[in-house]
């Protein structure tokens, strides 16, 4: 039996009565007070997420910017130091190996990848080094990471940091201190709400967590609410909405795919060919027309013919109706198109709608 990894906050989660589950090789909290209550806490106040299981890679050396541009879809040359970018790593066929965020410092670049892909992503990146003058370090075990999300995030965090948070723009970061610990403080988010990511040394995570939680502060949030929050605002989940069988163009991630940046990247040729030929399918958002809650893996059908599965699906706590994502043939992917979801043997009607499903978040763009 494989031993599950634990974050530095494992004992805290247990003491709070969290329900712990296996996730990407880690033992993680799926909920504390309950998914609906935690979802509401982030939408209306603030919640804090233990995301220490995420992976971080550091790239230094004189060729760091050119090298990173060769391995990601986006264009790191467009970043100034202190900016962050969303990107993807691809295979030769244009399939998504992982999605990631890219942090550009004065003297280095940091890539943040999903917990499930740390080893795979590391091997994928190292294999492309090929004598380039860069130094690669997998610093995942050294880095602790918390995400503070919600309309009250700034008010809760500001008393505990020497950084002026209002000066950090969306998809920007600053170097400062939180609860006495050195941190990179970024403002990106995965919930549609305002908030911050706090990167620190692993031993410092507990002090920061304790400073930001408690009466009148941030509520602990588990994986369950994290999933409902991100789905409502249309963020892709690796392994569900995107994977190595899907391309960024199919997934609606053309905006992070710079085919004309002047720096060829793995999978670029395949994407150019796909764009020239035309997309055969697209990832769409949908809502159920009547009853039924779509769940990951349920078949989706067009004219009675299976075309894909539900990639992500839930009853939206904020909207009060069921929503999901799936890939549909391009000819049937327009907003307003109808298809069916097989929910426990019953084919129930769904309608393609625009994403994001939820648009009233406090995120500061």
MISE-96512 format. One record per residue (C-alpha): x, y, z; residue in three letters. Coordinates in steps of 0.02 Angstrom, whole numbers, padded with zeros to 5 digits, always signed. Example, Ala and Ser with C-alpha at 12.3 -4.5 7.8 and 13.67 -1.06 7.14 Angstrom:
// MISE-96512
REC:xx:yy:zz:resn
REC:+00615:-00225:+00390:ALA
REC:+00684:-00053:+00357:SER
This chain:
// MISE-96512
REC:xx:yy:zz:resn
REC:+00000:+00000:+00000:UNK
REC:+00066:+00172:-00047:UNK
REC:+00090:+00288:+00101:UNK
REC:+00000:+00452:+00076:UNK
REC:+00099:+00613:+00097:UNK
REC:+00045:+00743:+00224:UNK
REC:+00063:+00932:+00224:UNK
REC:+00135:+01026:+00375:UNK
REC:-00046:+01064:+00426:UNK
REC:-00107:+00884:+00438:UNK
REC:-00122:+00889:+00628:UNK
REC:-00216:+01055:+00617:UNK
REC:-00342:+00981:+00496:UNK
REC:-00370:+00830:+00609:UNK
REC:-00393:+00942:+00761:UNK
REC:-00524:+01042:+00666:UNK
REC:-00621:+00883:+00629:UNK
REC:-00587:+00885:+00442:UNK
REC:-00637:+00735:+00338:UNK
REC:-00474:+00677:+00260:UNK
REC:-00466:+00591:+00090:UNK
REC:-00331:+00532:-00031:UNK
REC:-00294:+00661:-00166:UNK
REC:-00149:+00657:-00290:UNK
REC:-00047:+00549:-00170:UNK
REC:-00084:+00661:-00020:UNK
REC:-00201:+00648:+00128:UNK
REC:-00302:+00808:+00114:UNK
REC:-00456:+00887:+00196:UNK
REC:-00609:+00874:+00086:UNK
REC:-00721:+00970:+00207:UNK
REC:-00730:+01040:+00383:UNK
REC:-00900:+01120:+00422:UNK
REC:-00974:+01058:+00259:UNK
REC:-00953:+01099:+00074:UNK
REC:-01101:+01218:+00062:UNK
REC:-01051:+01317:+00216:UNK
REC:-00871:+01327:+00158:UNK
REC:-00923:+01379:-00018:UNK
REC:-01030:+01518:+00055:UNK
REC:-00888:+01574:+00171:UNK
REC:-00776:+01608:+00021:UNK
REC:-00911:+01695:-00081:UNK
REC:-00965:+01806:+00064:UNK
REC:-00813:+01824:+00178:UNK
REC:-00647:+01733:+00165:UNK
REC:-00581:+01557:+00166:UNK
REC:-00407:+01485:+00179:UNK
REC:-00346:+01332:+00084:UNK
REC:-00199:+01220:+00123:UNK
REC:-00117:+01197:-00048:UNK
REC:+00055:+01143:+00012:UNK
REC:+00036:+00990:-00098:UNK
REC:+00063:+01093:-00256:UNK
REC:+00231:+01082:-00345:UNK
REC:+00358:+01220:-00373:UNK
REC:+00505:+01219:-00493:UNK
REC:+00640:+01353:-00497:UNK
REC:+00732:+01402:-00657:UNK
REC:+00889:+01509:-00646:UNK
REC:+01034:+01548:-00762:UNK
REC:+01063:+01664:-00910:UNK
REC:+00950:+01568:-01030:UNK
REC:+00804:+01548:-00908:UNK
REC:+00678:+01655:-01003:UNK
REC:+00716:+01575:-01171:UNK
REC:+00710:+01401:-01096:UNK
REC:+00542:+01428:-01010:UNK
REC:+00471:+01497:-01171:UNK
REC:+00519:+01333:-01255:UNK
REC:+00420:+01228:-01130:UNK
REC:+00261:+01331:-01103:UNK
REC:+00122:+01390:-01217:UNK
REC:+00119:+01569:-01154:UNK
REC:+00254:+01702:-01179:UNK
REC:+00362:+01736:-01027:UNK
REC:+00446:+01877:-01123:UNK
REC:+00284:+01975:-01103:UNK
REC:+00307:+01975:-00914:UNK
REC:+00394:+02106:-00809:UNK
REC:+00474:+02051:-00646:UNK
REC:+00333:+02039:-00518:UNK
REC:+00205:+01973:-00641:UNK
REC:+00121:+01803:-00652:UNK
REC:+00056:+01708:-00804:UNK
REC:-00057:+01558:-00831:UNK
REC:+00013:+01431:-00955:UNK
REC:+00017:+01249:-01006:UNK
REC:+00149:+01116:-01037:UNK
REC:+00115:+01012:-01192:UNK
REC:+00169:+00848:-01270:UNK
REC:+00220:+00835:-01453:UNK
REC:+00040:+00801:-01505:UNK
REC:-00019:+00963:-01424:UNK
REC:-00099:+00872:-01276:UNK
REC:-00092:+00957:-01108:UNK
REC:+00038:+00878:-00992:UNK
REC:-00014:+01001:-00856:UNK
REC:-00071:+01179:-00829:UNK
REC:+00037:+01294:-00723:UNK
REC:+00069:+01470:-00664:UNK
REC:+00231:+01559:-00707:UNK
REC:+00312:+01686:-00589:UNK
REC:+00445:+01801:-00660:UNK
REC:+00572:+01869:-00535:UNK
REC:+00722:+01981:-00571:UNK
REC:+00840:+01833:-00566:UNK
REC:+00734:+01676:-00585:UNK
REC:+00570:+01600:-00642:UNK
REC:+00458:+01491:-00536:UNK
REC:+00334:+01367:-00611:UNK
REC:+00190:+01307:-00501:UNK
REC:+00114:+01142:-00555:UNK
REC:-00023:+01025:-00495:UNK
REC:+00013:+00902:-00356:UNK
REC:-00037:+00755:-00466:UNK
REC:+00093:+00802:-00596:UNK
REC:+00248:+00849:-00498:UNK
REC:+00354:+00699:-00547:UNK
REC:+00287:+00688:-00724:UNK
REC:+00306:+00875:-00754:UNK
REC:+00482:+00876:-00683:UNK
REC:+00538:+00736:-00799:UNK
REC:+00452:+00822:-00945:UNK
REC:+00544:+00986:-00913:UNK
REC:+00714:+00909:-00875:UNK
REC:+00707:+00809:-01037:UNK
REC:+00700:+00973:-01134:UNK
REC:+00852:+01053:-01052:UNK
REC:+00977:+00979:-01175:UNK
REC:+01128:+01082:-01131:UNK
REC:+01040:+01249:-01112:UNK
REC:+01125:+01363:-00986:UNK
REC:+00997:+01351:-00847:UNK
REC:+00986:+01272:-00676:UNK
REC:+00827:+01178:-00631:UNK
REC:+00776:+01144:-00452:UNK
REC:+00623:+01052:-00389:UNK
REC:+00588:+01151:-00230:UNK
REC:+00417:+01074:-00195:UNK
REC:+00465:+00998:-00028:UNK
REC:+00540:+01162:+00033:UNK
REC:+00391:+01272:-00008:UNK
REC:+00232:+01294:+00093:UNK
REC:+00079:+01371:+00009:UNK
REC:-00084:+01441:+00073:UNK
REC:-00223:+01522:-00028:UNK
REC:-00330:+01655:+00055:UNK
REC:-00487:+01689:-00048:UNK
REC:-00642:+01796:-00030:UNK
REC:-00701:+01977:-00028:UNK
REC:-00628:+02001:+00147:UNK
REC:-00458:+01925:+00104:UNK
REC:-00364:+02090:+00094:UNK
REC:-00438:+02156:+00256:UNK
REC:-00391:+01996:+00348:UNK
REC:-00215:+01984:+00279:UNK
REC:-00161:+02166:+00288:UNK
REC:-00134:+02175:+00478:UNK
REC:-00013:+02029:+00466:UNK
REC:+00102:+02090:+00327:UNK
REC:+00220:+02235:+00293:UNK
REC:+00168:+02233:+00109:UNK
REC:+00037:+02359:+00049:UNK
REC:-00085:+02234:-00025:UNK
REC:-00185:+02360:-00126:UNK
REC:-00028:+02390:-00228:UNK
REC:-00024:+02208:-00288:UNK
REC:-00119:+02200:-00452:UNK
REC:-00210:+02049:-00523:UNK
REC:-00084:+01918:-00580:UNK
REC:+00057:+02012:-00493:UNK
REC:+00158:+01969:-00339:UNK
REC:+00271:+02050:-00210:UNK
REC:+00405:+01989:-00091:UNK
REC:+00367:+02027:+00091:UNK
REC:+00329:+01953:+00261:UNK
REC:+00171:+01877:+00333:UNK
REC:+00158:+01840:+00519:UNK
REC:+00345:+01869:+00529:UNK
REC:+00388:+01742:+00393:UNK
REC:+00464:+01782:+00224:UNK
REC:+00336:+01760:+00084:UNK
REC:+00299:+01783:-00099:UNK
REC:+00124:+01859:-00099:UNK
REC:+00029:+01842:-00263:UNK
REC:-00146:+01893:-00316:UNK
REC:-00215:+01764:-00436:UNK
REC:-00345:+01643:-00366:UNK
REC:-00448:+01493:-00415:UNK
REC:-00620:+01544:-00350:UNK
REC:-00675:+01702:-00440:UNK
REC:-00650:+01800:-00279:UNK
REC:-00514:+01920:-00228:UNK
REC:-00371:+01838:-00135:UNK
REC:-00189:+01796:-00114:UNK
REC:-00069:+01651:-00125:UNK
REC:+00063:+01647:+00012:UNK
REC:+00222:+01553:-00033:UNK
REC:+00337:+01525:+00116:UNK
REC:+00458:+01400:+00191:UNK
REC:+00367:+01241:+00242:UNK
REC:+00407:+01263:+00428:UNK
REC:+00324:+01436:+00426:UNK
REC:+00154:+01377:+00361:UNK
REC:+00080:+01344:+00534:UNK
REC:+00117:+01519:+00600:UNK
REC:+00036:+01600:+00448:UNK
REC:-00116:+01485:+00457:UNK
REC:-00140:+01524:+00642:UNK
REC:-00127:+01712:+00610:UNK
REC:-00261:+01710:+00475:UNK
REC:-00389:+01592:+00553:UNK
REC:-00501:+01607:+00704:UNK
REC:-00656:+01708:+00751:UNK
REC:-00688:+01847:+00626:UNK
REC:-00550:+01789:+00511:UNK
REC:-00536:+01658:+00371:UNK
REC:-00631:+01494:+00376:UNK
REC:-00535:+01333:+00334:UNK
REC:-00592:+01268:+00164:UNK
REC:-00573:+01091:+00096:UNK
REC:-00558:+01015:-00076:UNK
REC:-00746:+00995:-00095:UNK
REC:-00786:+01181:-00092:UNK
REC:-00628:+01219:-00190:UNK
REC:-00701:+01115:-00332:UNK
REC:-00874:+01194:-00330:UNK
REC:-00799:+01369:-00321:UNK
REC:-00680:+01344:-00468:UNK
REC:-00812:+01259:-00576:UNK
REC:-00935:+01403:-00553:UNK
REC:-00808:+01525:-00623:UNK
REC:-00750:+01413:-00765:UNK
REC:-00574:+01364:-00710:UNK
REC:-00512:+01200:-00783:UNK
REC:-00467:+01054:-00671:UNK
REC:-00322:+00949:-00735:UNK
REC:-00374:+00767:-00753:UNK
REC:-00555:+00816:-00783:UNK
REC:-00576:+00961:-00905:UNK
REC:-00400:+00950:-00977:UNK
REC:-00272:+00811:-00995:UNK
REC:-00149:+00740:-01122:UNK
REC:-00291:+00694:-01241:UNK
REC:-00354:+00874:-01251:UNK
REC:-00270:+01025:-01329:UNK
REC:-00276:+01205:-01269:UNK
REC:-00371:+01256:-01425:UNK
REC:-00507:+01127:-01392:UNK
REC:-00514:+01176:-01208:UNK
REC:-00541:+01361:-01242:UNK
REC:-00364:+01403:-01185:UNK
REC:-00310:+01486:-01347:UNK
REC:-00282:+01645:-01246:UNK
REC:-00133:+01565:-01156:UNK
REC:-00066:+01488:-01317:UNK
REC:+00049:+01606:-01411:UNK
REC:+00080:+01526:-01581:UNK
REC:+00169:+01681:-01644:UNK
REC:+00286:+01720:-01498:UNK
REC:+00441:+01680:-01601:UNK
REC:+00499:+01542:-01484:UNK
REC:+00447:+01368:-01544:UNK
REC:+00378:+01260:-01402:UNK
REC:+00337:+01077:-01387:UNK
REC:+00168:+01042:-01467:UNK
REC:+00165:+01203:-01567:UNK
REC:+00169:+01117:-01737:UNK
REC:+00023:+01005:-01689:UNK
REC:-00079:+01154:-01631:UNK
REC:-00045:+01251:-01791:UNK
REC:-00102:+01102:-01892:UNK
REC:-00258:+01084:-01785:UNK
REC:-00298:+01268:-01805:UNK
REC:-00276:+01256:-01994:UNK
REC:-00386:+01101:-02008:UNK
REC:-00518:+01170:-01889:UNK
REC:-00570:+01105:-01719:UNK
REC:-00676:+00949:-01715:UNK
REC:-00735:+00978:-01537:UNK
REC:-00740:+01110:-01401:UNK
REC:-00754:+01112:-01213:UNK
REC:-00921:+01191:-01167:UNK
REC:-01012:+01240:-01010:UNK
REC:-01189:+01180:-00987:UNK
REC:-01335:+01184:-00867:UNK
REC:-01463:+01049:-00842:UNK
REC:-01631:+01098:-00915:UNK
REC:-01729:+01002:-00785:UNK
REC:-01686:+00882:-00646:UNK
REC:-01525:+00786:-00623:UNK
REC:-01350:+00827:-00563:UNK
REC:-01209:+00789:-00686:UNK
REC:-01055:+00705:-00612:UNK
REC:-00884:+00672:-00685:UNK
REC:-00884:+00521:-00800:UNK
REC:-01068:+00520:-00847:UNK
REC:-01092:+00499:-01037:UNK
REC:-01146:+00649:-01141:UNK
REC:-01243:+00616:-01301:UNK
REC:-01290:+00713:-01458:UNK
REC:-01441:+00644:-01553:UNK
REC:-01429:+00488:-01446:UNK
REC:-01247:+00455:-01492:UNK
REC:-01114:+00462:-01354:UNK
REC:-00987:+00599:-01391:UNK
REC:-00895:+00623:-01225:UNK
REC:-00918:+00619:-01037:UNK
REC:-00957:+00750:-00907:UNK
REC:-00786:+00823:-00868:UNK
REC:-00842:+00922:-00716:UNK
REC:-01016:+00936:-00642:UNK
REC:-01107:+00990:-00485:UNK
REC:-01258:+01075:-00413:UNK
REC:-01199:+01256:-00408:UNK
REC:-01219:+01322:-00230:UNK
REC:-01215:+01503:-00289:UNK
REC:-01336:+01484:-00434:UNK
REC:-01455:+01351:-00371:UNK
REC:-01451:+01242:-00527:UNK
REC:-01341:+01103:-00595:UNK
REC:-01195:+01146:-00711:UNK
REC:-01053:+01053:-00794:UNK
REC:-00927:+01043:-00935:UNK
REC:-00904:+00922:-01080:UNK
REC:-00829:+00916:-01254:UNK
REC:-00954:+00929:-01396:UNK
REC:-00933:+00925:-01585:UNK
REC:-00897:+01103:-01642:UNK
REC:-01055:+01104:-01747:UNK
REC:-01158:+01074:-01588:UNK
REC:-01059:+01181:-01467:UNK
REC:-01145:+01350:-01489:UNK
REC:-01231:+01431:-01341:UNK
REC:-01411:+01371:-01336:UNK
REC:-01375:+01201:-01413:UNK
REC:-01460:+01054:-01328:UNK
REC:-01391:+00880:-01291:UNK
REC:-01416:+00746:-01160:UNK
REC:-01325:+00681:-01007:UNK
REC:-01346:+00499:-00957:UNK
REC:-01380:+00510:-00771:UNK
REC:-01398:+00335:-00698:UNK
REC:-01474:+00267:-00857:UNK
REC:-01592:+00412:-00892:UNK
REC:-01551:+00532:-01034:UNK
REC:-01586:+00707:-00966:UNK
REC:-01579:+00868:-01067:UNK
REC:-01441:+00997:-01049:UNK
REC:-01409:+01164:-01134:UNK
REC:-01244:+01245:-01182:UNK
REC:-01218:+01409:-01089:UNK
REC:-01079:+01537:-01076:UNK
REC:-00941:+01518:-00950:UNK
REC:-00906:+01573:-00819:UNK
REC:-01070:+01517:-00743:UNK
REC:-01048:+01635:-00595:UNK
REC:-00996:+01815:-00632:UNK
REC:-01022:+01910:-00469:UNK
REC:-00857:+01872:-00384:UNK
REC:-00746:+02002:-00300:UNK
REC:-00590:+01963:-00402:UNK
REC:-00493:+02123:-00445:UNK
REC:-00442:+02114:-00628:UNK
